[in-house]
Amino acid sequence: MPAPEPAGPPTAPADPADPTAAPAESAADPTADPTDPADPTDPLVTAETAAPPDHDDPLARERAHLAASRSALRDMRAEAEALDIRDVTANWVNAEVLQRQIDDRIAALADLAHTPLFFGRLDYLHAPAADQAEGTEGEQFYIGRRHVHDAEGEPMVIDWRAPVSQPFYRASRKEPMDVGLRRRFGYTGGGLTAYEDEHLTDPAEAETSSKLLQSEIERPRVGPMRDIVATIQPEQDEIVRSGIGGTVCVQGAPGTGKTAVGLHRVAFLLYAHRERLARTGTLVVGPNRSFLQYIEQVLPALGELHVKQATVDDLVAHVEVRGTDSPLAARIKGDARMAEVVRRAVRSGITMPSEGVVVVRGSRRWRVPSYELQEIAQELAERDIRYGAAAEALPQRIAHAVLVRMEAAGEAPDDRVQDAVARSQPVKAAAKAIWPPADPAKTVLRLLSDADFLAECAEGLLTPEEQAAIRWEKPARGVKSARWSAADAVLVDEAADQVHRTPSLGHVVLDEAQDLSPMQYRAVGRRCTTGSATVLGDIAQGTTPWATGSWQEALAHLGKPDGRIEELTRGFRVPREVIAYASRLLPRIAPRLAPATSVRESAGDLVVRAVGEGELTDAVLAACRASLRREGSIGLIAADARIPGLRQALEAAGLACLEPGEETSEESRLTLVPASLAKGLEYDYVVVDEPAAVVAGEPDARTGLRRLYVALTRAVSGLTVVHASPLPEELAG
Ligand SMILES: Nc1ncnc2c1ncn2[C@@H]1O[C@H](COP(=O)(O)OP(=O)(O)OP(=O)(O)O)[C@@H](O)[C@H]1O
């Protein structure tokens, strides 16, 4: 895997009038503090260290380009706002569609004060080839979140997704990709305050790590998840830019950027295949509402407003879920064998006819004998078409058999006659008797309520014990009153797809995929049968009884057995000491996975505090107070069962707290997080309450330790573990 791109020495172009001129040399000190203006060898040029702001000064010139670009963006927006579509639209439907497109464009062209218009610059050695799209004229490109051009149409900022921007993420000293200079910009409060250069073809320049990347990673995490477009790393970029045709599956330790990469991949695909995906649609699937709230602003910040976000439960919401399953029942219902059980149940009504059908037309009677009806039904049953499609085809097939007889008798019936025969009462009745309508929810209801029916459909697939385990204790009377579980809803979705094909989207991102059952993978997979998917997950964080053991298998259930499996191992969230502590659990919970490394420079604060039995809550409150004295967000993570007690204690102590997914702000920084909802979230400081209770909250020890692993890997800056009961031995060791 490629190393992080190093930063070069500060730039002071030899020719001040030419920003692309060769730089003056200076030695860089990789250990220098970026904020220390006294350090003359600092690779990061900041507003303080730069020369006074005149136009010979590179920083001043970059700011001038920023001001000009913002003004150009304002003009582009004004132009979009002034568009008058009355003359060009033929009808109101067209007008509506066009106006919506214009409104989207106006929204996308907003100049957001705290979102820098560009974050990088590439100076190409030669003009990129003419077939490389935008801005082929110049050889210097500013890279930003969106394309901005001036009044003449000349590009001022290039979209980060354009091919010409790619070297910003991928070029290296080994492979400079024709780039002489890569410049990264630093912003403070919306103002351009620093830049950092790498001269990729200069052998004399020392390799250093990027301080701007470091400060981006280290920044406090208050607020929702942000995009990483300015600092996408080469190994991440490869996934982000992988083609729309292929499915990619990313295994990655906590904080390696899986979610970020998945969201940026959607943005990239929408740029590269806008029309196709506008037609087919894109979807991001996440584990729960809190998580979706946490990530919901990333795509809009990248200008993509129309990506649907849902949980798997949302996708399969055909019935109201009010019941729960035992872990055993849920595991069996989620097993891939259930697909065949459901298929048999849906098709159980198909009945081979024992009588023929007689159609009366005028004075004549036409008879199709039973053996011929059987042949027709048999042929439909053997074809790989949906149950509902076959049900629609059957009357036409029978009518066709009637027409063949009419023709043989010298008549010349046309299509209208065939339609009329297909719609005639005897044909409709015969078709319905052979191929009765199937209602997905009713079919599954019968399967789970009627022991004989289940036995018939599950024969050779489920053992009698397994059948007994999934059957409802009390048979339900109707679809509305049944106490459907989440796993039942997935079965109904499977049945619905057996009846009518589920429409496919163009691309689906599936996050925290390790927790899905095979049947849930199928439910997601049928929503991208003709599209592709990005599957993101971490085997070590699987906390369902049916959690994924192998990505190969998961991809097969998803219907994408040829999906490419990639691994991310560089962690951007969890500091070194904290990840090392959490990784003590790995040999037990996912023996084949290597621990993540941490890109963060600070080792992180790790405190493990043992307290007496009656002191636990006070010690936890004290840890929260101590964390609140630091900058950034705080997450108090505890076993679900301990949440109500802790909430009361926090309230009594005057410590206001948020629910997971609620946006943290400078005023409200403490969130009380049930361990079951911690997945995917992060906080600057995390306090983990009583690990033994987190472990005990799960049905088995491995799942419990995995849940704990998730809780221990949410911290960006510091982790405090407070316990009264002994720690799990893997941690204590
Ligand atoms: N290239 C990057 N530059 C800056 N920050 C990054 C980069 N990649 C990831 N991050 C940050 O690291 C943090 C973790 O990223 P993310 O949540 O995507 O990781 P994950 O692999 O999905 O974690 P988990 O397994 O815990 O769900 C986020 O704050 C994200 O913005």
The ligand as an SDF file (V2000), in Angstrom:
LIG
                    3D

 31 33  0  0  0  0  0  0  0  0999 V2000
   -7.9490   10.7370    4.2790 N   0  0  0  0  0  0  0  0  0  0  0  0
   -8.4620   11.2290    5.3890 C   0  0  0  0  0  0  0  0  0  0  0  0
   -8.1870   12.4950    5.7680 N   0  0  0  0  0  0  0  0  0  0  0  0
   -8.6910   13.0140    6.9000 C   0  0  0  0  0  0  0  0  0  0  0  0
   -9.5180   12.3670    7.7030 N   0  0  0  0  0  0  0  0  0  0  0  0
   -9.8500   11.1070    7.3800 C   0  0  0  0  0  0  0  0  0  0  0  0
   -9.3360   10.4720    6.2130 C   0  0  0  0  0  0  0  0  0  0  0  0
   -9.8520    9.2300    6.1480 N   0  0  0  0  0  0  0  0  0  0  0  0
  -10.6460    9.0980    7.2270 C   0  0  0  0  0  0  0  0  0  0  0  0
  -10.6390   10.2230    7.9630 N   0  0  0  0  0  0  0  0  0  0  0  0
  -11.3740   10.4910    9.1890 C   0  0  0  0  0  0  0  0  0  0  0  0
  -11.2180    9.4020   10.0680 O   0  0  0  0  0  0  0  0  0  0  0  0
  -12.4010    9.1930   10.8000 C   0  0  0  0  0  0  0  0  0  0  0  0
  -12.8590    7.7750   10.6290 C   0  0  0  0  0  0  0  0  0  0  0  0
  -13.3820    7.5970    9.3260 O   0  0  0  0  0  0  0  0  0  0  0  0
  -14.6040    6.6430    9.0490 P   0  0  0  0  0  0  0  0  0  0  0  0
  -15.6840    6.8830   10.0370 O   0  0  0  0  0  0  0  0  0  0  0  0
  -14.9120    6.7400    7.6140 O   0  0  0  0  0  0  0  0  0  0  0  0
  -13.9170    5.2520    9.3850 O   0  0  0  0  0  0  0  0  0  0  0  0
  -14.5450    3.7900    9.3620 P   0  0  0  0  0  0  0  0  0  0  0  0
  -13.4940    2.9150    8.7940 O   0  0  0  0  0  0  0  0  0  0  0  0
  -15.8530    3.8110    8.6950 O   0  0  0  0  0  0  0  0  0  0  0  0
  -14.6970    3.5030   10.9180 O   0  0  0  0  0  0  0  0  0  0  0  0
  -15.6250    2.4490   11.6920 P   0  0  0  0  0  0  0  0  0  0  0  0
  -15.1030    1.0840   11.3550 O   0  0  0  0  0  0  0  0  0  0  0  0
  -15.4180    2.7650   13.1090 O   0  0  0  0  0  0  0  0  0  0  0  0
  -17.0150    2.6680   11.2110 O   0  0  0  0  0  0  0  0  0  0  0  0
  -13.4170   10.2160   10.3090 C   0  0  0  0  0  0  0  0  0  0  0  0
  -13.4100   11.3340   11.1510 O   0  0  0  0  0  0  0  0  0  0  0  0
  -12.8720   10.5870    8.9470 C   0  0  0  0  0  0  0  0  0  0  0  0
  -13.2440   11.8780    8.5740 O   0  0  0  0  0  0  0  0  0  0  0  0
  1  2  1  0
  2  3  1  0
  2  7  2  0
  3  4  2  0
  4  5  1  0
  5  6  2  0
  6  7  1  0
  6 10  1  0
  7  8  1  0
  8  9  2  0
  9 10  1  0
 10 11  1  0
 11 12  1  0
 11 30  1  0
 12 13  1  0
 13 14  1  0
 13 28  1  0
 14 15  1  0
 15 16  1  0
 16 17  2  0
 16 18  1  0
 16 19  1  0
 19 20  1  0
 20 21  2  0
 20 22  1  0
 20 23  1  0
 23 24  1  0
 24 25  2  0
 24 26  1  0
 24 27  1  0
 28 29  1  0
 28 30  1  0
 30 31  1  0
M  END
$$$$
